[in-house]
Amino acid sequence: MSEPPDPSDEDLLPRLRAREEAAFRLLVRRHHVRLVAVARGLNLPQEAAEEVVQEAWIAAMRNLDGFEGRSSLRTWLTGIVVMMARKAAAARGRTRTFSDLAGPDAESGGFGTDADLADAFLADGHWREAPWHWSEVDLERALAGRQVWAAVQEAITALPPLQAAVIRLRDVEGLGVRETEAMLGLSEARQRALLDRARFRVRATFERLTREAPLRAIS
């Protein structure tokens, strides 16, 4: 007899508010790894990202009674991690402040001086080829999926911080423009510019790793 499926986050909410330890453990098991990835995407190394997420779990449980359900529990947790990771990144002195990263060099990651990237634009400023999107990818067919996904995660972490933050929230976490704007303070236009450049760079990594993947999958 098959085991019943795990309860959804929403189903867990009453149990979490009742301080049920089993419900909390399930929530942590479900979201901890991706939350650490979110923190890493905000310019934190692995150890610091782990610390931020641990603190975020404590903060979330302390403030759980104030969660009004206007967003999903997943999005609420992500917002807490984003806020704490931004503060931690600034405190570490790795950047001046998170908002200071908005300068042209930081946004582009050297985009304008990279010949390969510059060639991606037509003379009128439009993309020569539309930036790649996650919906085009079948990770399970490509090099066993997990290996590729690990490489994509590394490619995101290596991006300039604002690019990494936007692609993580918009494409990986699936947040909308307004949710991302509330978390990062970035307008829709700036999100679009950062996201296009981030997708371009991550696509280059993915294509390099999966160039022969379709043939391997068929053989």
HUHUDA-V268673 format. One record per residue. N is the residue number from 1. PHI is phi in radians with two decimals (999 if undefined). Layout:
[[N PHI] [N PHI]]
//
This chain:
[[1 999] [2 -1.27] [3 -1.32] [4 -1.15] [5 -1.15] [6 -1.10] [7 -1.17] [8 -1.22] [9 -1.01] [10 -1.13] [11 -1.18] [12 -1.32] [13 -0.95] [14 -1.06] [15 -1.22] [16 -1.14] [17 -1.17] [18 -1.47] [19 1.10] [20 -1.42] [21 -1.12] [22 -1.09] [23 -1.16] [24 -1.13] [25 -1.08] [26 -1.14] [27 -1.11] [28 -1.11] [29 -1.05] [30 -1.33] [31 -2.09] [32 -1.05] [33 -1.06] [34 -1.21] [35 -1.19] [36 -1.10] [37 -1.10] [38 -1.06] [39 -1.12] [40 -1.12] [41 -1.18] [42 -1.82] [43 1.28] [44 -2.03] [45 -1.24] [46 -0.97] [47 -1.10] [48 -1.17] [49 -1.12] [50 -1.06] [51 -1.11] [52 -1.07] [53 -1.19] [54 -1.05] [55 -1.16] [56 -1.16] [57 -1.08] [58 -1.10] [59 -1.10] [60 -1.11] [61 -1.18] [62 -1.19] [63 -1.87] [64 -1.06] [65 -1.14] [66 -1.56] [67 -1.24] [68 -1.70] [69 1.35] [70 -1.23] [71 -2.23] [72 -1.25] [73 -1.07] [74 -1.03] [75 -1.15] [76 -1.08] [77 -1.09] [78 -1.06] [79 -1.07] [80 -1.10] [81 -1.12] [82 -1.04] [83 -1.05] [84 -1.26] [85 -1.20] [86 -1.08] [87 -1.14] [88 -1.15] [89 -1.11] [90 -1.17] [91 -1.18] [92 -1.26] [93 1.33] [94 -1.27] [95 -2.40] [96 -1.15] [97 -2.61] [98 -1.06] [99 -1.19] [100 -1.16] [101 -1.24] [102 -1.40] [103 -1.13] [104 -0.99] [105 -1.15] [106 -1.22] [107 -1.19] [108 -1.53] [109 1.10] [110 1.43] [111 -0.96] [112 -1.23] [113 -1.76] [114 -1.60] [115 -1.04] [116 -1.09] [117 -1.29] [118 -1.08] [119 -1.18] [120 -1.28] [121 -1.84] [122 -1.42] [123 -1.07] [124 -1.48] [125 1.62] [126 -1.45] [127 -1.15] [128 -1.20] [129 -2.37] [130 -1.00] [131 -1.02] [132 -1.15] [133 -2.26] [134 -1.00] [135 -1.15] [136 -1.49] [137 -1.85] [138 -1.95] [139 -1.12] [140 -1.18] [141 -1.59] [142 -1.78] [143 0.82] [144 1.17] [145 1.28] [146 -1.13] [147 -1.12] [148 -1.14] [149 -1.07] [150 -1.10] [151 -1.19] [152 -1.12] [153 -1.06] [154 -1.13] [155 -1.13] [156 -1.15] [157 -1.08] [158 -1.39] [159 -1.20] [160 -0.94] [161 -0.91] [162 -1.18] [163 -1.09] [164 -1.08] [165 -1.12] [166 -1.22] [167 -1.19] [168 -1.14] [169 -1.31] [170 -1.36] [171 -1.63] [172 -1.44] [173 -1.41] [174 1.33] [175 -1.36] [176 -1.49] [177 -1.05] [178 -1.19] [179 -1.10] [180 -1.16] [181 -1.08] [182 -1.15] [183 -1.40] [184 -1.90] [185 1.25] [186 -1.91] [187 -1.18] [188 -1.05] [189 -1.12] [190 -1.22] [191 -1.02] [192 -1.09] [193 -1.12] [194 -1.13] [195 -1.17] [196 -1.04] [197 -1.21] [198 -1.12] [199 -1.07] [200 -1.04] [201 -1.21] [202 -1.20] [203 -1.05] [204 -1.05] [205 -1.12] [206 -1.10] [207 -1.14] [208 -1.09] [209 -1.42] [210 -2.00] [211 -0.97] [212 -1.84] [213 -1.07] [214 -1.04] [215 -1.16] [216 -1.16] [217 -1.17] [218 -1.38] [219 -1.24]]
//
